[in-house]
């Protein structure tokens, strides 16, 4: 296992890059939050210290007003004896110390009234280090100077108590986030590698390959399900293409052989111009049949590929039905069949030429196979009605029908049942109808008409 190479692939993935961006954004927000907490903590401590110092200065100034400097000295001396006392310094106009618990202060600190932060050392703590304090200098009547302060080393200690754990937590969160991101990214990379492996199998010719679906319902499962549906469609189309190729090789070989034999027979045996003419007419007829077969295959291929969708428009299916039925009525009458129509207006979105061709194929089949078994006059009923959101176009005849076991097969290309092999045709008519139905989002179904066959074409209708 090549770890540097695997890690290099890992950090180049989109998932890892998104994770890195997320961690950076999170770190910025976390640092900002920690900084705000530290700043707010410091401000809060300073505010409390300032309020305490101001309160003590007011209290001591009041003591001076009540009892003079002697009372003030006694009060300060009493307060300096308390544990954790504030900082006090009282001097006269000459700078002599009257009361204090401070041993060192910066020179000139007492020259100006006001508040400031300064360094100091306590006299009641020999050998103590220099600390920081927030102090206020107040001028008393008579030239006396009073300094009151609070140690603020605890401020920084408190800030560190807040900041350091937060910093440690931030580092821990980043490390755990990075580890979790690597784990998640490796899982994502594993699924993508599985997809790539499946794609390579399919490109190598194994169209049965499918993408793995874990069943979690996440975006990878949804993508895999969509791609699997697409692959199934591609496999179906490729199987249909293979089937068409095989059928062409078998079913068109006979008419092509007949065409060649007739041409060869004409070359060898034609003794007069009539013989030549008869042979050529036979060849032309055979060629027309082949052209019709190839035209039907082309129409089926275009319908299966959905190429006609761009040419679809809103149209009245009743108008198409009436025109086609009227066109076939004389032919049906000539074959001993009454063609009747029951048409209601229904609008659909589709392609007029393909729908007319599909209906023509259904009526043509009904004319070929619609005569009753007893040889009497038959009947073909062409009906159109609206059923909810669908247009239902039916062609029913009074013939022998199609066995139920064969009704699914008759829409396959070049399929001809035994009863129809003696009649002209290529076995592509119903395959074209089924393809047109799928193109328009509908379906073709067959059922018994007692007697005869009922072909039902259901197509999505336009809103009424």
Secondary structure by P-SEA (a helix, b strand, c coil): ccaaaaaaaaaacaaaaaaaaaaaaaaaaaaaaaaaaaaaaaaaaaaaaaaaaaaaaaaaaaaaaaccaaaaaaaaaaaaacccccbbbbbcccccccccccccccccccccbbbbbbbbbbcccccccbbbbbbbbbbcccbbbbbbbbbaaaaaaaaaaacaaaaaaaaaaaaaaaaaaaaaaaaaaaaaaaaaaaaaaaaaccccccccccccccaaaaaaaaaaaaaaaaaaaaaaaaaaaaaaaccaaaaaaaaaaaaaaaacccccaaaaaaaaaaaaaaaaaaaaaaaaaaaaaaaaacccccccccccaaaaaaaaaaaaaaaaaaabbbbbbbccbbbbbccaaaaaaaaaaaaaaaaaccccccccbbbbbbbbbbcccbbbbbbbbcccccccccccccccccccccccccccccccaaaaaaaaaaaaccbbbbbbcccbbbbbbbbbbccc
